[in-house]
Amino acid sequence: MSLNVPAALLEQAEAGDIRTSDFLQCIRESLPYAWELVEQLATRLKQGHAAFVDNQVPPPNEQARGQLLRMLASDSMRNAIEQYYGVRLAFQNCHRVALFPRESLGAEYAEFITPRSQLLNQSPELRDC
């Protein structure tokens, strides 16, 4: 299961209206490793002047890796997180998450999402991650 959905949030969904803040809280509580990683990257991005920030450290365990994969595999979670932080998420391998400022997606973003960049970011250690 991707998220631990509280009964109140499930009732909101059944009624048709879901507050984005409640959805984000559900993500934060269900996927704490993934949330903290994205939050740290968003903080680094806002503090610096880099075109993007990324994580290249593998998750500490399979549970953390699973959280990251579940978060980034969900269009609805990615969209909510991108809107919340004002970023564009990009993802390679099982752990390389990058955040780009949404208002200035440039050549770095275009290069990061190319097949060439994906292939160059491979290694035997990451094949089964």
DSSP file (Angstrom, degrees, kcal/mol; ACC not computed):
  #  RESIDUE AA STRUCTURE BP1 BP2  ACC     N-H-->O    O-->H-N    N-H-->O    O-->H-N    TCO  KAPPA ALPHA  PHI   PSI    X-CA   Y-CA   Z-CA
    1    1 A M              0   0    0      0, 0.0     3,-0.1     0, 0.0    69,-0.1   0.000 360.0 360.0 360.0 136.7    0.0    0.0    0.0
    2    2 A S        +     0   0    0      1,-0.2     2,-0.3    68,-0.1    68,-0.1   0.902 360.0  24.1 -75.7 -42.7    1.4    3.4   -0.9
    3    3 A L        -     0   0    0     67,-0.0     2,-0.9    28,-0.0    -1,-0.2  -0.934  64.7-132.4-130.2 147.6   -0.3    5.5    1.8
    4    4 A N        -     0   0    0     22,-0.4    25,-0.1    -2,-0.3    26,-0.1  -0.863  36.5-159.0 -92.6 101.5   -1.8    5.0    5.2
    5    5 A V        -     0   0    0     -2,-0.9    18,-0.0    25,-0.0    -2,-0.0  -0.740   8.7-134.6 -93.1 116.5   -5.0    6.9    4.7
    6    6 A P     >  -     0   0    0      0, 0.0     4,-2.2     0, 0.0     3,-0.4  -0.304  23.6-114.2 -63.8 152.8   -6.8    8.1    7.9
    7    7 A A  H  > S+     0   0    0      1,-0.2     4,-2.4     2,-0.2     5,-0.2   0.878 115.5  55.0 -56.9 -40.8  -10.5    7.5    8.0
    8    8 A A  H  > S+     0   0    0      1,-0.2     4,-1.9     2,-0.2    -1,-0.2   0.883 109.0  47.2 -63.2 -37.9  -11.3   11.2    7.9
    9    9 A L  H  > S+     0   0    0     -3,-0.4     4,-2.3     2,-0.2    -1,-0.2   0.881 110.1  52.5 -71.5 -37.5   -9.3   11.6    4.7
   10   10 A L  H  X S+     0   0    0     -4,-2.2     4,-2.4     2,-0.2    -2,-0.2   0.893 108.1  51.8 -62.6 -39.3  -11.0    8.6    3.2
   11   11 A E  H  X S+     0   0    0     -4,-2.4     4,-1.9     2,-0.2    -2,-0.2   0.899 108.0  52.0 -63.6 -40.3  -14.4   10.1    4.0
   12   12 A Q  H  X>S+     0   0    0     -4,-1.9     4,-1.1     1,-0.2     5,-0.8   0.931 110.3  48.6 -59.4 -45.0  -13.3   13.4    2.3
   13   13 A A  H  <5S+     0   0    0     -4,-2.3     3,-0.5     1,-0.2    -2,-0.2   0.904 110.3  50.4 -63.4 -41.5  -12.4   11.4   -0.8
   14   14 A E  H  <5S+     0   0    0     -4,-2.4    -1,-0.2     1,-0.2    -2,-0.2   0.833 109.6  51.5 -65.9 -31.6  -15.7    9.5   -0.8
   15   15 A A  H  <5S-     0   0    0     -4,-1.9    -1,-0.2     2,-0.2    -2,-0.2   0.670 116.7-117.1 -78.7 -17.7  -17.5   12.9   -0.5
   16   16 A G  T  <5S+     0   0    0     -4,-1.1     2,-0.5    -3,-0.5    -3,-0.2   0.140  82.5  94.6 107.4 -20.8  -15.6   14.2   -3.5
   17   17 A D      < +     0   0    0     -5,-0.8     2,-0.4     2,-0.0    -2,-0.2  -0.921  44.9 178.6-113.0 128.1  -13.6   17.1   -2.0
   18   18 A I        -     0   0    0     -2,-0.5     2,-0.4    -5,-0.1    -9,-0.0  -0.991  24.9-133.9-127.8 128.2  -10.1   16.7   -0.7
   19   19 A R     >  -     0   0    0     -2,-0.4     4,-1.9     1,-0.2     3,-0.5  -0.651  13.9-138.1 -78.0 132.6   -8.0   19.4    0.7
   20   20 A T  H  > S+     0   0    0     -2,-0.4     4,-2.8     1,-0.2     5,-0.2   0.878 103.9  58.5 -58.4 -38.4   -4.5   19.4   -0.7
   21   21 A S  H  > S+     0   0    0      1,-0.2     4,-2.0     2,-0.2    -1,-0.2   0.874 106.1  48.6 -61.4 -36.4   -3.0   20.1    2.7
   22   22 A D  H  > S+     0   0    0     -3,-0.5     4,-2.0     2,-0.2    -1,-0.2   0.890 111.1  50.0 -69.7 -38.8   -4.7   16.9    4.0
   23   23 A F  H  X S+     0   0    0     -4,-1.9     4,-2.1     2,-0.2    -2,-0.2   0.927 111.2  48.9 -63.9 -44.8   -3.3   14.9    1.1
   24   24 A L  H  X S+     0   0    0     -4,-2.8     4,-2.9     1,-0.2    -2,-0.2   0.889 109.3  52.4 -62.7 -39.4    0.2   16.3    1.7
   25   25 A Q  H  X S+     0   0    0     -4,-2.0     4,-2.4    -5,-0.2    -1,-0.2   0.890 107.7  52.3 -63.4 -38.6   -0.1   15.5    5.4
   26   26 A C  H  X S+     0   0    0     -4,-2.0     4,-2.2     2,-0.2   -22,-0.4   0.906 111.4  46.3 -63.0 -42.3   -1.0   11.9    4.5
   27   27 A I  H  X S+     0   0    0     -4,-2.1     4,-2.9     2,-0.2     8,-0.2   0.948 111.7  51.8 -63.3 -48.4    2.1   11.7    2.2
   28   28 A R  H  < S+     0   0    0     -4,-2.9    -2,-0.2     1,-0.2    -1,-0.2   0.896 116.2  39.5 -56.4 -44.2    4.3   13.2    4.9
   29   29 A E  H  < S+     0   0    0     -4,-2.4    -1,-0.2     1,-0.2    -2,-0.2   0.831 119.9  44.6 -78.0 -32.3    3.1   10.7    7.6
   30   30 A S  H  < S+     0   0    0     -4,-2.2    -2,-0.2     1,-0.2    -3,-0.2   0.826 125.1  29.3 -80.9 -32.9    3.0    7.6    5.3
   31   31 A L     X  +     0   0    0     -4,-2.9     4,-2.8    -5,-0.2    -1,-0.2  -0.527  69.3 160.1-127.6  62.9    6.3    8.2    3.5
   32   32 A P  H  > S+     0   0    0      0, 0.0     4,-2.6     0, 0.0     5,-0.2   0.862  74.1  49.7 -62.1 -39.1    8.5   10.0    6.0
   33   33 A Y  H  > S+     0   0    0      2,-0.2     4,-2.3     1,-0.2     5,-0.2   0.961 115.0  43.9 -62.3 -49.3   11.9    9.1    4.4
   34   34 A A  H  > S+     0   0    0      1,-0.2     4,-2.3     2,-0.2     5,-0.2   0.912 114.7  49.7 -62.6 -43.3   10.8   10.2    1.0
   35   35 A W  H  X S+     0   0    0     -4,-2.8     4,-2.8    -8,-0.2    -1,-0.2   0.940 111.3  48.4 -61.9 -47.4    9.1   13.4    2.3
   36   36 A E  H  X S+     0   0    0     -4,-2.6     4,-2.7    -5,-0.2    -1,-0.2   0.885 110.2  52.3 -62.1 -38.9   12.2   14.4    4.4
   37   37 A L  H  X S+     0   0    0     -4,-2.3     4,-2.2    -5,-0.2    -1,-0.2   0.949 113.1  43.2 -62.6 -48.5   14.5   13.8    1.4
   38   38 A V  H  X S+     0   0    0     -4,-2.3     4,-2.7     1,-0.2    -2,-0.2   0.901 113.5  52.8 -64.8 -40.1   12.4   16.1   -0.9
   39   39 A E  H  X S+     0   0    0     -4,-2.8     4,-2.1    -5,-0.2    -1,-0.2   0.914 109.3  48.8 -62.0 -43.0   12.0   18.6    1.9
   40   40 A Q  H  X S+     0   0    0     -4,-2.7     4,-2.3     2,-0.2    -1,-0.2   0.909 112.5  48.3 -62.6 -42.3   15.8   18.8    2.4
   41   41 A L  H  X S+     0   0    0     -4,-2.2     4,-2.6     2,-0.2    -2,-0.2   0.907 109.8  52.0 -64.8 -41.3   16.3   19.2   -1.3
   42   42 A A  H  X S+     0   0    0     -4,-2.7     4,-2.1     2,-0.2    -1,-0.2   0.894 109.9  49.7 -62.7 -39.4   13.7   21.9   -1.5
   43   43 A T  H  X S+     0   0    0     -4,-2.1     4,-1.9     2,-0.2    -2,-0.2   0.928 111.2  48.6 -64.2 -45.6   15.4   23.8    1.3
   44   44 A R  H  X S+     0   0    0     -4,-2.3     4,-1.5     1,-0.2    -2,-0.2   0.899 110.3  52.1 -60.4 -40.7   18.8   23.5   -0.4
   45   45 A L  H  < S+     0   0    0     -4,-2.6    -1,-0.2     1,-0.2    -2,-0.2   0.916 111.1  46.3 -63.7 -43.0   17.3   24.7   -3.7
   46   46 A K  H  < S+     0   0    0     -4,-2.1    -1,-0.2     1,-0.2    -2,-0.2   0.816 112.6  50.8 -69.7 -30.3   15.8   27.8   -2.0
   47   47 A Q  H  < S+     0   0    0     -4,-1.9    -1,-0.2    -5,-0.2    -2,-0.2   0.748 111.3  49.0 -79.6 -24.1   19.0   28.6   -0.2
   48   48 A G  S  < S-     0   0    0     -4,-1.5    -3,-0.0    -3,-0.2     0, 0.0  -0.308  74.3-125.9-109.0-170.7   21.3   28.5   -3.2
   49   49 A H        +     0   0    0     -2,-0.1    -4,-0.1     3,-0.1    -3,-0.1   0.096  61.8 130.6-122.3  18.2   21.6   29.7   -6.7
   50   50 A A        -     0   0    0     -5,-0.1     3,-0.1     1,-0.1    -2,-0.1  -0.357  66.4-124.4 -74.2 154.5   22.1   26.4   -8.4
   51   51 A A  S    S-     0   0    0      1,-0.2     2,-0.3    49,-0.1    55,-0.2   0.780  90.6 -13.8 -68.0 -26.7   20.1   25.4  -11.4
   52   52 A F        -     0   0    0     48,-0.2     2,-0.3    56,-0.0    -1,-0.2  -0.976  59.6-138.0-163.6 165.7   19.0   22.3   -9.5
   53   53 A V  E     -A   99   0A   0     46,-1.8    46,-2.7    -2,-0.3     2,-0.3  -0.954  24.5-179.4-127.3 151.5   19.8   20.2   -6.5
   54   54 A D  E     -A   98   0A   0     -2,-0.3     2,-0.5    44,-0.2    44,-0.2  -0.961  25.7-125.5-147.6 165.8   19.8   16.4   -6.4
   55   55 A N        +     0   0    0     42,-2.1    42,-0.4    -2,-0.3    40,-0.1  -0.948  23.1 169.8-112.1 130.8   20.4   13.4   -4.1
   56   56 A Q        +     0   0    0     -2,-0.5    40,-0.1    40,-0.2    -1,-0.1   0.215  47.9 104.0-123.6  13.2   22.9   10.8   -5.1
   57   57 A V  S    S-     0   0    0     38,-0.2    -2,-0.0     1,-0.0     0, 0.0  -0.853  73.3-122.6 -97.8 123.5   23.0    8.8   -1.8
   58   58 A P        -     0   0    0      0, 0.0    37,-0.1     0, 0.0    -2,-0.1  -0.260  38.2 -91.0 -60.7 150.5   21.1    5.5   -1.9
   59   59 A P        -     0   0    0      0, 0.0     6,-0.0     0, 0.0     3,-0.0  -0.229  35.2-116.8 -58.0 153.9   18.4    5.1    0.7
   60   60 A P  S    S-     0   0    0      0, 0.0     2,-0.3     0, 0.0     3,-0.0   0.715  87.2  -2.7 -70.5 -20.3   19.5    3.5    3.9
   61   61 A N  S  > S-     0   0    0      1,-0.1     4,-2.2     0, 0.0     5,-0.2  -0.953  79.9 -90.8-160.1 175.0   17.3    0.4    3.5
   62   62 A E  H  > S+     0   0    0     -2,-0.3     4,-2.6     1,-0.2     5,-0.2   0.832 120.0  57.7 -67.2 -32.5   14.7   -1.2    1.4
   63   63 A Q  H  > S+     0   0    0      2,-0.2     4,-2.0     1,-0.2    -1,-0.2   0.938 109.4  44.8 -62.5 -45.2   11.8    0.3    3.3
   64   64 A A  H  > S+     0   0    0      2,-0.2     4,-2.2     1,-0.2    -2,-0.2   0.905 112.2  52.0 -64.6 -41.8   13.2    3.8    2.6
   65   65 A R  H  X S+     0   0    0     -4,-2.2     4,-2.5     1,-0.2    -1,-0.2   0.915 108.6  51.7 -60.6 -42.7   13.8    2.9   -1.1
   66   66 A G  H  X S+     0   0    0     -4,-2.6     4,-2.6     1,-0.2    -1,-0.2   0.883 107.5  52.4 -61.7 -39.7   10.2    1.7   -1.3
   67   67 A Q  H  X S+     0   0    0     -4,-2.0     4,-2.5     2,-0.2    -1,-0.2   0.935 110.6  47.4 -61.2 -45.8    8.9    4.9    0.1
   68   68 A L  H  X S+     0   0    0     -4,-2.2     4,-2.4     1,-0.2    -2,-0.2   0.923 113.1  47.9 -62.9 -45.1   10.8    6.9   -2.5
   69   69 A L  H  X S+     0   0    0     -4,-2.5     4,-1.6     1,-0.2    -1,-0.2   0.908 112.0  49.5 -64.0 -41.5    9.7    4.8   -5.4
   70   70 A R  H  X S+     0   0    0     -4,-2.6     4,-0.7     2,-0.2    -2,-0.2   0.919 112.5  48.0 -64.2 -42.5    6.0    4.9   -4.3
   71   71 A M  H >< S+     0   0    0     -4,-2.5     3,-0.8     1,-0.2     7,-0.3   0.942 116.6  41.2 -63.0 -47.2    6.1    8.7   -3.9
   72   72 A L  H 3< S+     0   0    0     -4,-2.4    -1,-0.2     1,-0.2    -2,-0.2   0.659 108.9  59.7 -80.9 -14.8    7.8    9.3   -7.3
   73   73 A A  H 3< S+     0   0    0     -4,-1.6     2,-0.6    -5,-0.2    -1,-0.2   0.619  89.8  84.4 -84.4 -12.7    5.7    6.7   -9.1
   74   74 A S    <X  -     0   0    0     -3,-0.8     4,-2.7    -4,-0.7     5,-0.2  -0.809  61.9-160.9 -96.6 117.8    2.5    8.5   -8.3
   75   75 A D  H  > S+     0   0    0     -2,-0.6     4,-2.7     1,-0.2     5,-0.2   0.901  93.8  51.5 -60.2 -40.9    1.4   11.3  -10.6
   76   76 A S  H  > S+     0   0    0      2,-0.2     4,-2.1     1,-0.2    -1,-0.2   0.902 112.5  44.6 -67.5 -39.4   -1.0   12.7   -7.9
   77   77 A M  H  > S+     0   0    0      2,-0.2     4,-2.5     1,-0.2     5,-0.2   0.941 114.7  48.6 -68.0 -45.8    1.7   12.7   -5.2
   78   78 A R  H  X S+     0   0    0     -4,-2.7     4,-2.9    -7,-0.3     5,-0.2   0.928 112.2  49.3 -59.1 -45.0    4.3   14.2   -7.5
   79   79 A N  H  X S+     0   0    0     -4,-2.7     4,-2.4    -5,-0.2    -1,-0.2   0.925 112.0  47.4 -61.8 -45.6    1.9   16.9   -8.7
   80   80 A A  H  X S+     0   0    0     -4,-2.1     4,-2.3    -5,-0.2    -1,-0.2   0.910 114.9  46.2 -63.0 -42.1    0.9   17.9   -5.1
   81   81 A I  H  X S+     0   0    0     -4,-2.5     4,-2.4     2,-0.2     5,-0.2   0.905 111.3  51.8 -68.3 -41.8    4.5   18.0   -4.0
   82   82 A E  H  X>S+     0   0    0     -4,-2.9     5,-1.6    -5,-0.2     4,-1.5   0.919 112.9  45.3 -61.1 -43.2    5.7   20.0   -7.0
   83   83 A Q  H  <5S+     0   0    0     -4,-2.4    -2,-0.2    -5,-0.2    -1,-0.2   0.915 112.0  52.0 -65.8 -42.6    2.9   22.5   -6.4
   84   84 A Y  H  <5S+     0   0    0     -4,-2.3    -2,-0.2     1,-0.2    -1,-0.2   0.913 121.6  30.4 -61.3 -45.1    3.6   22.7   -2.7
   85   85 A Y  H  <5S-     0   0    0     -4,-2.4    -1,-0.2    -5,-0.1    -2,-0.2   0.544 103.9-123.2 -93.9  -8.1    7.4   23.4   -3.1
   86   86 A G  T  <5S+     0   0    0     -4,-1.5    16,-1.9     1,-0.2    17,-0.4   0.889  71.8 116.4  68.0  39.1    7.2   25.2   -6.4
   87   87 A V  E   < -B  101   0A   0     -5,-1.6     2,-0.5    14,-0.2    -1,-0.2  -0.773  66.3-122.9-129.8 172.0    9.5   22.8   -8.1
   88   88 A R  E     -B  100   0A   0     12,-2.4    12,-2.1    -2,-0.3     2,-0.3  -0.994  29.6-142.9-114.9 125.0    9.7   20.2  -10.8
   89   89 A L  E     -B   99   0A   0     -2,-0.5     2,-0.3    10,-0.2    10,-0.2  -0.677  18.3-176.2 -85.9 140.4   10.7   16.7   -9.6
   90   90 A A  E     -B   98   0A   0      8,-2.3     8,-2.8    -2,-0.3     2,-0.4  -0.972   6.2-162.5-133.5 151.7   13.0   14.6  -11.8
   91   91 A F  E     +B   97   0A   0     -2,-0.3     2,-0.3     6,-0.2     6,-0.2  -0.996  14.2 173.9-144.8 133.8   14.0   11.0  -11.0
   92   92 A Q  E >>  -B   96   0A   0      4,-2.5     4,-1.5    -2,-0.4     3,-0.7  -0.988  59.9 -16.4-135.3 146.7   16.7    8.6  -12.1
   93   93 A N  T 34 S-     0   0    0     -2,-0.3    29,-0.1     1,-0.2    34,-0.0  -0.152 106.7 -50.9  58.9-152.9   17.5    5.2  -10.7
   94   94 A C  T 34 S+     0   0    0     32,-0.1    -1,-0.2     1,-0.1   -25,-0.1   0.413 133.8  12.3 -98.6   1.0   16.2    4.2   -7.3
   95   95 A H  T <4 S+     0   0    0     -3,-0.7     2,-1.5   -37,-0.1   -38,-0.2   0.512  85.1 110.8-151.9 -14.9   17.4    7.2   -5.5
   96   96 A R  E  <  + B   0  92A   0     -4,-1.5    -4,-2.5   -40,-0.1     2,-0.4  -0.564  41.2 170.5 -81.1  94.8   18.6   10.1   -7.7
   97   97 A V  E     - B   0  91A   0     -2,-1.5   -42,-2.1   -42,-0.4     2,-0.4  -0.868  10.5-169.9-102.5 134.5   15.9   12.7   -7.1
   98   98 A A  E     -AB  54  90A   0     -8,-2.8    -8,-2.3    -2,-0.4     2,-0.5  -0.966   9.8-153.8-126.0 144.8   16.4   16.2   -8.5
   99   99 A L  E     -AB  53  89A   0    -46,-2.7   -46,-1.8    -2,-0.4   -10,-0.2  -0.973  11.2-172.8-118.2 132.2   14.5   19.3   -7.9
  100  100 A F  E     - B   0  88A   0    -12,-2.1   -12,-2.4    -2,-0.5     2,-0.2  -0.943  36.8-100.6-120.0 141.5   14.4   22.2  -10.4
  101  101 A P  E >   - B   0  87A   0      0, 0.0     3,-1.4     0, 0.0   -14,-0.2  -0.459  29.4-141.6 -61.6 126.8   12.8   25.6   -9.8
  102  102 A R  G >  S+     0   0    0    -16,-1.9     3,-0.6     1,-0.3   -15,-0.2   0.843  97.0  55.1 -60.2 -35.2    9.5   25.4  -11.6
  103  103 A E  G 3  S+     0   0    0    -17,-0.4    -1,-0.3     1,-0.2   -16,-0.1   0.598 114.9  37.3 -78.6  -9.5    9.7   29.0  -12.9
  104  104 A S  G <   +     0   0    0     -3,-1.4     2,-0.6   -53,-0.1    -1,-0.2  -0.303  66.2 164.2-141.1  57.3   13.1   28.5  -14.6
  105  105 A L    <   +     0   0    0     -3,-0.6     2,-0.1    -5,-0.1    -3,-0.1  -0.638  26.0 154.4 -72.9 120.9   13.3   25.1  -16.2
  106  106 A G     >  -     0   0    0     -2,-0.6     4,-2.3   -55,-0.2     3,-0.3  -0.291  56.6 -47.6-128.2-149.5   16.3   25.3  -18.5
  107  107 A A  H  > S+     0   0    0      1,-0.2     4,-2.5     2,-0.2     5,-0.2   0.823 126.6  59.1 -62.3 -34.2   18.9   23.4  -20.2
  108  108 A E  H  > S+     0   0    0      2,-0.2     4,-2.4     1,-0.2    -1,-0.2   0.919 109.1  43.7 -63.3 -43.1   19.9   21.5  -17.0
  109  109 A Y  H  > S+     0   0    0     -3,-0.3     4,-1.8     2,-0.2    -2,-0.2   0.938 112.5  52.3 -65.8 -46.4   16.4   20.1  -16.7
  110  110 A A  H  < S+     0   0    0     -4,-2.3    -2,-0.2     1,-0.2    -1,-0.2   0.887 113.9  44.2 -57.5 -39.8   16.2   19.3  -20.4
  111  111 A E  H >< S+     0   0    0     -4,-2.5     3,-1.6     1,-0.2     6,-0.4   0.896 107.7  58.4 -71.6 -40.6   19.5   17.4  -20.1
  112  112 A F  H 3< S+     0   0    0     -4,-2.4    -2,-0.2     1,-0.3    -1,-0.2   0.841 107.6  47.1 -59.6 -34.4   18.6   15.6  -16.9
  113  113 A I  T 3< S+     0   0    0     -4,-1.8    -1,-0.3    -5,-0.1    -2,-0.2   0.286  88.5 111.1 -95.1  11.7   15.5   14.0  -18.4
  114  114 A T  S <> S-     0   0    0     -3,-1.6     4,-2.0     1,-0.1     5,-0.1  -0.491  77.3-121.0 -81.1 154.4   17.2   12.8  -21.6
  115  115 A P  H  > S+     0   0    0      0, 0.0     4,-2.7     0, 0.0     5,-0.2   0.881 114.6  58.7 -57.1 -37.5   17.8    9.1  -22.3
  116  116 A R  H  > S+     0   0    0      1,-0.2     4,-2.4     2,-0.2     5,-0.2   0.935 105.9  46.6 -58.1 -48.1   21.5    9.9  -22.6
  117  117 A S  H  > S+     0   0    0     -6,-0.4     4,-1.1     1,-0.2    -1,-0.2   0.896 111.3  52.2 -63.0 -40.2   21.6   11.3  -19.0
  118  118 A Q  H >< S+     0   0    0     -4,-2.0     3,-0.5     1,-0.2    -1,-0.2   0.934 111.4  46.5 -60.2 -46.1   19.6    8.2  -17.8
  119  119 A L  H >< S+     0   0    0     -4,-2.7     3,-1.3     1,-0.2    -2,-0.2   0.884 110.1  52.4 -65.6 -38.8   22.1    5.9  -19.4
  120  120 A L  H 3< S+     0   0    0     -4,-2.4    -1,-0.2     1,-0.3    -2,-0.2   0.697 103.5  60.0 -70.5 -17.8   25.1    7.8  -18.1
  121  121 A N  T << S+     0   0    0     -4,-1.1    -1,-0.3    -3,-0.5     2,-0.2   0.246  86.9 104.0 -93.6  12.8   23.7    7.6  -14.6
  122  122 A Q    <   +     0   0    0     -3,-1.3     3,-0.1    -5,-0.1    -3,-0.0  -0.609  39.5 166.2 -93.9 154.2   23.7    3.8  -14.6
  123  123 A S    >>  -     0   0    0     -2,-0.2     3,-1.2     1,-0.1     4,-0.6  -0.965  48.1-108.3-156.9 157.4   26.1    1.4  -12.8
  124  124 A P  G >4 S+     0   0    0      0, 0.0     3,-0.9     0, 0.0     4,-0.4   0.846 116.7  60.2 -57.4 -33.8   26.1   -2.3  -12.0
  125  125 A E  G 34 S+     0   0    0      1,-0.2     3,-0.2     2,-0.1    -3,-0.0   0.784 108.4  44.4 -64.8 -25.9   25.5   -1.5   -8.3
  126  126 A L  G X4 S+     0   0    0     -3,-1.2     3,-1.5     1,-0.2    -1,-0.2   0.453  83.3  98.2 -98.2  -1.3   22.2    0.2   -9.1
  127  127 A R  T << S+     0   0    0     -3,-0.9    -1,-0.2    -4,-0.6    -2,-0.1   0.880  95.9  28.4 -57.6 -42.0   20.8   -2.3  -11.6
  128  128 A D  T 3         0   0    0     -4,-0.4    -1,-0.3    -3,-0.2    -2,-0.1   0.059 360.0 360.0-107.3  24.6   18.6   -4.0   -9.1
  129  129 A C    <         0   0    0     -3,-1.5    -1,-0.2   -64,-0.0    -2,-0.1   0.518 360.0 360.0 -75.4 360.0   18.0   -1.1   -6.8
